Amino acid sequence: MFDSISDKFSSILRTLGGKSKITEKNIQDAVEEIKMALLDADVNLRVVRRFVNATMEEALGEKVLKAVDPSQQFVKIIHDRMVALLGDEESQKLSLRGPDVTSTILMMGLQGSGKTTTAAKLALRLKREGRRVMLVAADLVRPAAILQLQVLGEAVGVPVFVIDGEKNPAKVASEALKRAKRDQFDTLIVDTSGRMHLDETLMDEIVRVRDVLCPDETLFVADAMTGQNAVTIAREFEEKVGISGVVLSKFDSDTRGGAALSLRSVVGKPIKFIGVGEKVDDLEPFYPDRIASRILGMGDIVTLVEKAQAVYDEKEALKMQEKMAKNTFDLQDYLDQLNSMDKMGSIEQLIEMIPGAKGQISEDDIDQAEMRREKAIILSMTYAERANYRILGPTRRKRVAAGSGTTVSDVNRLIKKFEKMRLTMRKLTKNKKYQAEMLKQMGM
């Protein structure tokens, strides 16, 4: 995400960082390049002008030009301006009431924006936070919309309220609210009909649903890849229905970032969540400071740690550390680690979060085909072979290769790599100086 603009910003800041002294001319040149980078990223023109003027005004102050490290001071100004552009953290939170009252969330957006999938992702997220959630199928226009929500509801373990044959979405919403209160659901997420364009009839329909629910949150789901079109449509929804926040779907595929960088300033509403993949748990809160750091190529170590904590159980991590120290880490453990990495997200997303890795490491540097091959090889082994790779003689290796659709050379390469890895892990757990050196190399 943000590949294009992030590369340009990183290049601009690297150029400034290489200068022993920053002059007014240097700043003006850098700001002009920033302006072009934002315009190329499809950011709203008025937003670009405000951003550039505010940056120039602050950067040309005596404070920067005479700072001990003016280049770092300039980077901080850019970062702070970017955070201000994206919004403040407080406004990102959902305004939901306590568990004794039913809170309602109205989902709306254009057809194809990922609204129904986002409703299910949000339901799963709130369920994990301890809320009792019910989904409502009030999209009565799109064929199979109800079935899609039911399938997603089953996948995330959340009930879906449906009235078979009903044509009035406002009535569906009203009956769902009654059911939620009766059965003590504290959160109701209502999926509404999408639109191919701003259809007045369908817009009136949403207004009627809104009036029945009096929702605590009205979330507009926008496709991040549509850039300024998403901003324009969001503004229309705000004027006609009223929105409390935005969810940007397909955020992981947005290489430019125009929608994310324009929405808050143009529409005046915060981005609350971003969709970062196709899986039901690929929905993240939108943190302006973290996104700003990613755009500027500074990584996002906080989100990386949070993802790791969500995937790795603390007791399991301690157990794994003990195995590494005792040199009993086996191929099943290695397979578990590969599966855990998959749960954390794509390689591209992980690289983006590591400070200093952007531009230094690419997806091409990590052979994902090799990782898939290694998983297939281990899965073709018996549990005894995974626990003790030394029993894998020539005959067994031939069988494993045939079972995994690989060659004996592939199996040999994995075992050789695994032996080297075990040795490195043992050194790492025993040698504090070695640990510190590894962390330093990672920019931590």
N, C-alpha and C positions, 0 to 999 in steps of 0.2 A: 504494500500500500504506500502511496505517496512517493513512489520510486523516482519519478521525474523531478518533482520539486525538491525532494530530499537531496538528490545528487547535486542539484544546482546550488542549494543553500550550503551544503558541505563544501563545495568547491569555493564559493565566495568567502566563507569563513576561514578556510585553509589559507587562502591568499592573504587575508588580513593577518592571520596568525603568524605568517612568515616574515612580517615587517617588524623591525625593531621600534619604529615610531609611526604613529598614525597621524596623518594630516587631514585637514578639512577636505582636501581633494580626494583622498583615499575613501573617506566616509561617503562623499557624494557619489563616487563611482560605484561603491558597494551597494548603496541604496538604490541606484538606478538599475543595477543588475537584479536586485531583489524585486524591484517593481516588475521587470520583464519576466522573472521567474513566476511571480504570482499571476500575471496576466496569461502566461502560457499554461498555467494550471487551471485556467477557466474560473478564476476568482472574480467576483463582481467588481466592475470598474470603480464604483464609489467606495467599496471596501478597500480596494488597493490604494486609492488616493489617501484615504484616512490613515491607513496603516503606514504608508510611506511618509506622510507629513508628520505624524506623531513620532516616528522613529528618527527622522531627520532633526526634528526640534530637540529631542532628548540627546541624540548622539553628538550634536554640534556644541553642546554645553562645555564649559571649561572643565567640568568634572571628568569627562571622557578623554579629551585631548591631553590633559595633564595627569591622567591616572597612571599608577605604577605599571599596570599592564593594560593599556587602552584597548587592545584587541579582545581580551577577555571581558572587559567592561562593555564593549560593543555587542559581543555575543549575548551577554546577559540582557541587554536592552532589547535585542531582537527576540530573545526567548520570552521576556515579560510581555512584550507587545503581542506576540503570538498567543500567549495564554489569555490575554485580555480579549483578543479577537475570537477565541474559541469558547470563552465563557468561564464562569467561576464554578468551583466544585460543589458549593452548597446547592445551587439551582439544578444540579444534575440529578439529585435524589428524587425518588417518587414520593408524592404527598399522599400517603395511605394512612388510614385511621387504624386504631388499635384492634386487637383480635375479637373484641366484643361487638364490633360494628362491621357491616359489610361494605368494603370499599369497592368501587367500580372503576374499571379501566376500559375506555372506548378506543378501539383500534380502527384507523381509517387510512386510506391511501389509494393510489392508482392501481389498476389491475396489473399484475406482474411484478409489483414492487417487493413481494415477499411478505405481505401482511399476515396471511394465515400462518405461515411457518414461524414468523416472528411472535405471533400470539402464543404459540405452543412453547417456543423457547423462553419467553418471559414467564409463562406459567411454571415451567420447570425451575427457573431461577428462584421465583418466589416460593415455590414449594420447598426448595432446599433451605430457604431462609426461615422455614417453620410456619408458613402461612397455609391455610386450607383454601385451595384454589379450585374454581370451576370455570371451564371455558363455555362460551355461548356461541352457537352457530347461527348468526343473524345475517349471513351472506346468502340470500335466497335468489340471487340472480345468476351467479356463475355456476355452470354445470359441475357437479362433483365437488363443490366447495365444502358442503356439509360432510361428505365422506372423507375428504382430505383432512378436515379438522378432527374427525373421529379417529382416524388412523394415527394422527399425530398425538391426540390426547391419550390414546392407549400406549403409545411409545414413551410418553413422559409420565404416565401414571396419574393423569388428571381427568376427572369426569367431564363429559361434554353434554351440555343441555341442548336438546333438539325437540322441535314440535313438528312431527311429520305432516306434510301437506299444507302447512301454514304459509301464507303469502305476505303477511304483514310483519316486517322485522321489528317494528316498535312493540307489537304484541309479544313477540318472542322474547325481547329484552325485558318487558314488564313481568312476564311469567317467570323468567329466569331469576330475576331479582327476588321475587316472592319465594321461589324455591331455595335460593341461597340463604335468605334470612331464616326460613323454616328449618333448613338442615345445617345451619350454623357454619356456612362457608364465609370466611372473612374477606375473600377477594374474588371478584367476578371480572373476567376478561372477555369482552364482547367483540367478536370478529364481524365486521360489516362488509357490505358489497363494495368491491373495487370498481374503478372506472377506467375506461380507455382514455377518457378526457373529462373535462369538467362539465359533466352533464347536470343540468339544473334539476331534473326530476330526481336523480339519485342523490344529489346534494340535499334536496328537501327531505328525502328519506332519512338521511343521516341526522339531520336537525331534529326530526321527530324522535329518533332513537335517543339522541342526546337529551332531549327534554324529558323523556320518560325516565332515564337513568340518573340525571344530574351527576355525571361522573366526577370522580376525584381527579382523574387524569384522562385527557384526550390526547392520545399519541398518534402523530402522523408518521407513517412508515414511508420512507423515501429511498429509492434506489440510488446509492451513492455514485454509481457510474453515469447517471444522467446529468451530472454537473449542474449548470445554472437552471436547467429545466426543473430540477427537483426544488430549487429555491423558489422559482416562480409559482409552482403548484402549491408549495407549502404556504406561501403568502396568500394565495386564493382561499385555501382551507382555513387559515387563521381569520380572514375577513368574514367568511360566510358561516363557519361553524365554531371557530375558536379552538386553538390547540394549546396544550400546556407544555408539550415537548415533542422532540423528533427522535425517531429511531432510524439510523442509517443502515439499511441492509446492503449486503455485498460490499462491505467496506474493505474487505481483504483484496478485492479485485480492482479497487479504485486507485489507479496509478497517478492521477492528477491531484485530486483533493479539493476541487473547486467548490463542491457542495458543502463539505465540512467547514471550509474556511470562510464561507459566505453566509451560511444560514443564520448564525446568531446575530450578526450585524443587520442583515436585511429583514429577517422575520421577527427578530427580537425574542425568540424562544430558544431554550437550550437544547442541545443534542443530549439525550439521556442514555441511550444505548447504541452500540454498534454491532452489526452482524459480521462475524469474522470467519464464517465457514458454513458448510451445509449441515453439519451435525446439530442435534437438538440442544447441545450444551455450548454451541458456538455463539453466545451472546455475552458481550462484556459491557460494563459501565463505561461511559465516555468520560475520561479524565483529561481536561484541557492541558494540564501541565505535562502529563506523560506523553500525550499526542504531540505537543510542541517539541518535546525532547526528541521524539522519533523523527519529526520533520527536519530538525536541525542536525540529525545524524548523531545524537548524543545517547541513543539507546533508551531503554526503559527497564531498568533492573528491578524496579518494584513489582511491575506486572509479571516479569519473568519468575521472580521468587514466589508470588502468589499462585501462579500456574503450577509451579513445582510443589508447593504445599498442598494444593488441591489434589494432585496426582499421587504424591509420595506420603504414605502414612509414617508418622514419626517413629513408631516402634519398628516398622519394617526397615526404615532408614538406618536405625541403630543396629538392627540385626545384620543388615547388609554391610555396614562398616566393620562389624566384628568378623564377618566372613572374609572381607578383604584383608583385614589384619592377620587372620589365621591362615590365609591362602586357601580357603575352602570355597571360594566363589566359583560356581559351576556354570555350565551352559544353560541350564534352566533359569538361573539368576540373570544371565546375560539376555535371554529371550524376554524375561519380565521387564528388563530395563528398556529394551527396544520397543516393547508394547507401551510402556509408560511414556516414552518420548512421543509416540504417535498421538497419545491423548493430550499432550501439551500443545499441539498445533503443528502447522507445517514448518518445514525447515526455514523457509523464507521469513515467517513470523518470528521464529526464535532468534535468527541472526539479527533481525531488526531491533531486538530488545537488548542485545549484548552491547554494552558501551564500547565504541571504537571498532566494532566488527563490520558496520555498514561500509561498504566499499572495499574492505580488506578481505572479507570472506563472502563468497557467493554460493548459491545453490549448486553450481557446477563443481565447487570444491568438495562437496559432500555427495558421495555416490549413493543416491537413494535406491538405485537398482540393486546395488551390492547389499544394502541393508535388507531389502526384500528377499534377496537370494539367501542371505544368512538365516533369516527367519524360517524360510522354507526348509533349509538344511537341518536346522535344530528340530523343527517339528517332525521331520522324518526319522529322528532318532528315538530309541526307547528311553524311558525314564532313567534306566540304569546307565545308559550311554551318556545322557545329559549330566548325570550326577558324577560320572567318572569317565572323562573323554579318553583316558589312557587305554581303555579296553577296545577302542575303535581301531582294530587291525585292518589290513587290506580288504578282507572279505566284507566286513561290516561297512567300511567306507564306500565300497562299491555299491552295496545295497542302499545306503543312505543317499548316494548321488542319484541312483535310479529313481528312488522314491520322491526326491525333491525336484527332479527334472534338471539337475545340474551335472557337473562332471566331478570325477575324483579329485582333479586339481582344485576345483572350487572348495571341496570339503577340506583338503589339505591346507589351503590358504586360510580358511576360517580357523582351523585348529592352531595354526602357527600364530595367527593374529591374537587369538584368545590367550595363548600362553604368554605372549609379550604383554598383553593387557593386564593379566593377573600379576605379573612382576611389577609393572608400573603402579598398580593399585596398592600393592603391599608397601612399596616405597612411600607412596603418598600418605598412607595411614600411619606409618612409623616415623616419618621424617618431617618435623614441623617446618624446617627451613625450606624443604622441597615444596610443601603445601603453599607457603608464602610466595615462593617463586612462581608457582602455577597460577595463583590468584593475580599476581602482578601482571603476568602475561595476558590474562583475560581482561585486564583493565579494572580489576576490582581491588 
